[in-house]
């Protein structure tokens, strides 16, 4: 951010539903304190994305927003413009608010996921299963495509683009897909004893299990992977990377 912006008290925030657990608020509070910046970051816990307009109108000095579950797709029609990558992904998790109150949508989930996964990849990691079909899964799919990794979706119900239902998954299928990414909220605190219903007995040391959840740090999904010797990754590094990318965007 330039010097003029740093001297003014700007406001940033997170738009979502039931977000008291939010990573972003704590992360940016610590960042602002560490960097001696006068800015603030607040949660906008809303029951409908249509409340976004009121937030924009009634929050002075609002410069940028993060967007989380369940609004990463629903927010798009309310924006004035989309970054090219966000348009291709079809989901937005970062909004830049211009000086003329225009809302520009971006996706930094893609960046965070791709960078946090890449260092763990080996030659045999050629195919991935994406558990879930929400906004986060779209960013994951785009990143896998850029990494030249084939992927297929798993969902609880039949829908366009979904190859497998959970009930379809067999040991043979799991052994074929050596990257499995949980993009669902299953296993998030306080429901820590839950995990996606997949055949964990087929997981091996050749697998990567990646959980976008960060609370708890070790979900049951990841614990099941650890037991089988798989590489396990939680969502914390992805969140830190996407947050810093959002900060760069807000400073434009």
C-alpha positions as CSV (number, residue, x, y, z in Angstrom):
1,X,0.0,0.0,0.0
2,X,1.2,3.5,-0.7
3,X,2.1,6.0,2.1
4,X,-1.2,8.0,1.8
5,X,-3.2,4.8,2.3
6,X,-1.0,3.7,5.2
7,X,-1.6,6.9,7.1
8,X,-5.4,6.6,6.9
9,X,-7.5,4.3,8.9
10,X,-8.9,1.8,6.4
11,X,-11.4,-0.9,7.2
12,X,-11.4,-4.5,5.8
13,X,-13.6,-7.4,6.6
14,X,-14.9,-10.9,6.0
15,X,-18.4,-11.7,4.5
16,X,-19.8,-15.0,5.4
17,X,-22.3,-17.0,7.5
18,X,-21.5,-18.3,11.0
19,X,-18.0,-17.0,10.9
20,X,-17.1,-16.4,14.5
21,X,-14.3,-18.9,14.2
22,X,-12.7,-16.8,11.4
23,X,-9.0,-17.2,10.6
24,X,-9.0,-13.9,8.7
25,X,-9.9,-11.5,11.5
26,X,-7.2,-12.8,13.8
27,X,-4.6,-12.9,11.0
28,X,-5.1,-9.4,9.9
29,X,-5.4,-8.0,13.4
30,X,-1.9,-9.4,14.2
31,X,-0.6,-8.3,10.8
32,X,-1.8,-4.7,11.4
33,X,-0.3,-4.6,14.9
34,X,3.0,-6.1,13.7
35,X,3.3,-3.7,10.8
36,X,2.1,-0.7,12.9
37,X,-0.8,0.0,10.7
38,X,-4.0,1.8,12.0
39,X,-6.4,-0.4,10.0
40,X,-9.1,-2.7,11.3
41,X,-10.6,-6.0,10.1
42,X,-14.2,-7.0,11.1
43,X,-16.5,-9.9,10.5
44,X,-19.7,-9.3,8.6
45,X,-21.8,-12.3,9.6
46,X,-24.9,-12.1,7.3
47,X,-27.8,-14.4,6.6
48,X,-28.2,-13.3,2.9
49,X,-25.6,-12.0,0.4
50,X,-28.1,-9.3,-0.4
51,X,-27.0,-7.6,2.8
52,X,-23.7,-6.8,1.0
53,X,-25.1,-3.5,-0.4
54,X,-25.9,-2.3,3.1
55,X,-22.4,-3.2,4.3
56,X,-20.8,-1.1,1.5
57,X,-23.0,1.9,2.1
58,X,-22.8,1.9,5.9
59,X,-19.1,1.1,6.4
60,X,-16.9,4.2,6.0
61,X,-13.3,3.7,4.6
62,X,-14.1,0.2,3.6
63,X,-11.3,-0.8,1.2
64,X,-11.6,-4.6,0.8
65,X,-13.5,-7.7,1.7
66,X,-12.8,-11.4,1.9
67,X,-15.7,-13.8,1.1
68,X,-16.2,-17.2,2.6
69,X,-18.9,-20.0,2.8
70,X,-21.6,-19.9,1.5
71,X,-21.2,-16.8,-0.6
72,X,-18.2,-17.3,-3.0
73,X,-20.5,-17.9,-5.9
74,X,-23.6,-16.0,-4.9
75,X,-21.7,-12.7,-4.5
76,X,-20.7,-12.6,-8.2
77,X,-23.9,-11.0,-9.6
78,X,-23.5,-8.2,-7.0
79,X,-20.1,-7.2,-8.3
80,X,-19.3,-4.5,-10.9
81,X,-16.4,-6.4,-12.5
82,X,-14.4,-9.7,-12.2
83,X,-10.7,-10.3,-12.5
84,X,-10.1,-12.6,-15.5
85,X,-9.0,-15.6,-13.3
86,X,-12.0,-15.2,-11.0
87,X,-14.3,-15.2,-14.0
88,X,-12.7,-18.5,-15.3
89,X,-12.9,-20.1,-11.9
90,X,-16.5,-18.9,-11.2
91,X,-16.0,-18.1,-7.6
92,X,-14.8,-15.0,-5.6
93,X,-13.1,-14.8,-2.2
94,X,-11.7,-11.3,-2.4
95,X,-13.3,-8.0,-3.3
96,X,-11.5,-4.8,-3.9
97,X,-13.5,-1.6,-3.4
98,X,-12.4,1.3,-5.6
99,X,-12.4,4.9,-4.6
100,X,-15.6,5.2,-6.7
101,X,-17.3,2.4,-4.7
102,X,-17.0,-0.1,-7.5
103,X,-16.7,-3.8,-6.4
104,X,-14.1,-5.9,-8.2
105,X,-14.0,-9.6,-7.6
106,X,-10.8,-11.8,-7.4
107,X,-9.9,-15.3,-6.4
108,X,-6.9,-15.8,-4.2
109,X,-7.9,-19.3,-3.0
110,X,-6.5,-20.6,-6.3
111,X,-3.1,-19.0,-5.6
112,X,-3.0,-20.3,-2.0
113,X,-4.0,-23.8,-2.9
114,X,-1.6,-24.2,-5.8
115,X,1.4,-22.8,-4.0
116,X,0.8,-24.9,-0.8
117,X,0.3,-28.2,-2.8
118,X,3.1,-27.8,-5.4
119,X,6.0,-28.6,-3.1
120,X,4.4,-32.0,-2.1
121,X,3.8,-33.3,-5.6
122,X,5.7,-36.3,-7.0
123,X,5.6,-37.9,-10.4
124,X,2.9,-40.4,-9.5
125,X,0.5,-37.6,-8.4
126,X,-1.4,-37.4,-11.7
127,X,-5.1,-37.7,-10.6
128,X,-7.1,-36.0,-7.9
129,X,-10.5,-36.4,-6.4
130,X,-12.2,-33.2,-5.3
131,X,-14.7,-33.8,-2.5
132,X,-17.5,-31.2,-2.7
133,X,-18.7,-28.8,-5.4
134,X,-18.8,-25.4,-3.7
135,X,-16.9,-22.2,-4.4
136,X,-13.6,-23.4,-2.9
137,X,-13.7,-26.6,-5.0
138,X,-13.8,-24.5,-8.2
139,X,-10.6,-22.7,-7.2
140,X,-9.0,-26.1,-6.4
141,X,-10.1,-27.5,-9.8
142,X,-8.6,-24.5,-11.6
143,X,-5.3,-24.9,-9.7
144,X,-5.1,-28.6,-10.5
145,X,-5.7,-27.9,-14.2
146,X,-2.8,-25.4,-14.2
147,X,-0.7,-28.1,-12.5
148,X,-1.7,-30.5,-15.3
149,X,-3.3,-32.9,-12.8
150,X,-6.5,-34.7,-13.9
151,X,-9.4,-34.3,-11.5
152,X,-12.9,-35.5,-10.9
153,X,-15.6,-34.3,-8.4
154,X,-17.3,-36.4,-5.7
155,X,-20.7,-35.2,-4.4
156,X,-23.6,-36.4,-2.3
157,X,-26.0,-35.9,-5.1
158,X,-25.9,-36.1,-8.9
159,X,-25.3,-32.9,-10.7
160,X,-23.6,-31.6,-13.8
161,X,-19.8,-32.2,-13.8
162,X,-19.8,-34.7,-11.0
163,X,-18.4,-38.1,-11.8
164,X,-18.8,-39.9,-8.5
165,X,-21.2,-40.1,-5.7
166,X,-19.7,-41.1,-2.4
167,X,-21.6,-44.3,-2.7
168,X,-19.7,-45.0,-5.9
169,X,-16.3,-44.9,-4.4
170,X,-14.4,-48.2,-4.2
171,X,-10.9,-49.2,-3.1
172,X,-9.9,-49.4,-6.8
173,X,-11.1,-45.9,-7.5
174,X,-9.3,-44.5,-4.4
175,X,-6.1,-46.3,-5.4
176,X,-6.3,-44.6,-8.8
177,X,-6.6,-41.1,-7.5
178,X,-3.5,-40.3,-5.4
179,X,-4.6,-36.8,-4.4
180,X,-7.8,-36.4,-2.4
181,X,-8.9,-32.9,-1.5
182,X,-11.7,-32.2,1.0
183,X,-13.5,-29.0,0.0
184,X,-16.5,-29.7,2.2
185,X,-17.0,-28.3,5.8
186,X,-17.3,-31.9,7.1
187,X,-15.0,-32.2,10.1
188,X,-14.9,-28.5,11.0
189,X,-15.0,-27.7,14.7
190,X,-17.1,-28.5,16.7
191,X,-18.0,-31.5,14.6
192,X,-14.5,-33.0,14.9
193,X,-15.5,-36.6,14.8
194,X,-17.0,-36.4,11.3
195,X,-15.1,-37.0,8.1
196,X,-16.0,-37.5,4.4
197,X,-17.3,-41.0,3.7
198,X,-14.6,-42.6,1.5
199,X,-12.9,-46.0,1.6
200,X,-9.9,-45.0,3.8
201,X,-8.5,-48.6,3.8
202,X,-7.4,-47.9,0.2
203,X,-5.2,-44.9,1.2
204,X,-1.5,-45.6,0.9
205,X,1.8,-43.8,1.5
206,X,1.6,-42.7,-2.2
207,X,-1.5,-40.5,-1.4
208,X,-1.8,-36.9,-0.5
209,X,-4.8,-36.0,1.6
210,X,-5.4,-32.2,1.6
211,X,-8.1,-30.7,3.8
212,X,-9.1,-27.1,3.3
213,X,-10.3,-27.1,6.9
214,X,-7.9,-25.5,9.4
215,X,-9.9,-25.8,12.6
216,X,-9.1,-28.3,13.9
217,X,-5.5,-28.5,12.5
218,X,-5.8,-32.3,12.4
219,X,-9.2,-33.3,11.1
220,X,-10.4,-36.9,11.3
221,X,-10.0,-37.0,7.5
222,X,-6.3,-36.2,7.9
223,X,-5.9,-38.5,10.8
224,X,-7.2,-41.4,8.7
225,X,-4.6,-40.5,6.1
226,X,-1.8,-40.4,8.7
227,X,-2.7,-43.8,9.9
228,X,-2.2,-45.1,6.3
229,X,1.1,-43.3,5.9
230,X,-0.2,-40.6,3.4
231,X,1.1,-37.1,3.1
232,X,-1.4,-34.9,4.9
233,X,-1.9,-31.1,4.5
234,X,-4.4,-28.8,6.3
235,X,-5.8,-25.5,5.0
236,X,-3.7,-23.2,7.2
237,X,-0.8,-22.5,4.7
238,X,-3.4,-22.0,1.9
239,X,-5.2,-19.4,4.1
240,X,-2.0,-17.5,4.9
241,X,-1.0,-17.4,1.2
242,X,-4.4,-16.3,0.0
243,X,-4.6,-13.6,2.7
244,X,-1.3,-12.1,1.7
245,X,-2.4,-12.2,-1.9
246,X,-5.7,-10.4,-1.0
247,X,-3.6,-7.7,0.8
248,X,-1.6,-7.2,-2.4
249,X,-4.8,-6.8,-4.3
250,X,-6.3,-4.3,-1.9
251,X,-3.2,-2.2,-2.2
252,X,-3.6,-1.7,-6.0
